[in-house]
């Protein structure tokens, strides 16, 4: 699958996601919460990776924004 990304417009950006994933999220959280849930899941993953890097003494310093 090829990532499709468009530059941010203000504080938002668009990405293309697999339809089956979006459907599964919609069934889980409802139409009104799809974007919030996906954004929250992505943010949680970013923070988890940052914490993992901090917990490993030999890990290189985190890059800004990553």
QUIUR-V592740 format. One record per residue. N is the residue number from 1. RES is the residue in three letters. SS is DSSP state (alpha for helix, beta for strand, coil for the rest). Layout:
n->{N N}
res->{RES RES}
ss->{SS SS}
//
This chain:
n->{1 2 3 4 5 6 7 8 9 10 11 12 13 14 15 16 17 18 19 20 21 22 23 24 25 26 27 28 29 30 31 32 33 34 35 36 37 38 39 40 41 42 43 44 45 46 47 48 49 50 51 52 53 54 55 56 57 58 59 60 61 62 63 64 65 66}
res->{UNK UNK UNK UNK UNK UNK UNK UNK UNK UNK UNK UNK UNK UNK UNK UNK UNK UNK UNK UNK UNK UNK UNK UNK UNK UNK UNK UNK UNK UNK UNK UNK UNK UNK UNK UNK UNK UNK UNK UNK UNK UNK UNK UNK UNK UNK UNK UNK UNK UNK UNK UNK UNK UNK UNK UNK UNK UNK UNK UNK UNK UNK UNK UNK UNK UNK}
ss->{coil coil coil coil beta coil coil coil beta coil coil beta coil coil beta coil coil coil alpha alpha alpha alpha alpha alpha alpha alpha alpha alpha alpha coil alpha alpha alpha alpha alpha alpha alpha alpha alpha alpha alpha alpha alpha alpha alpha alpha alpha alpha alpha alpha alpha alpha alpha alpha alpha coil coil coil coil coil coil coil coil coil coil coil}
//
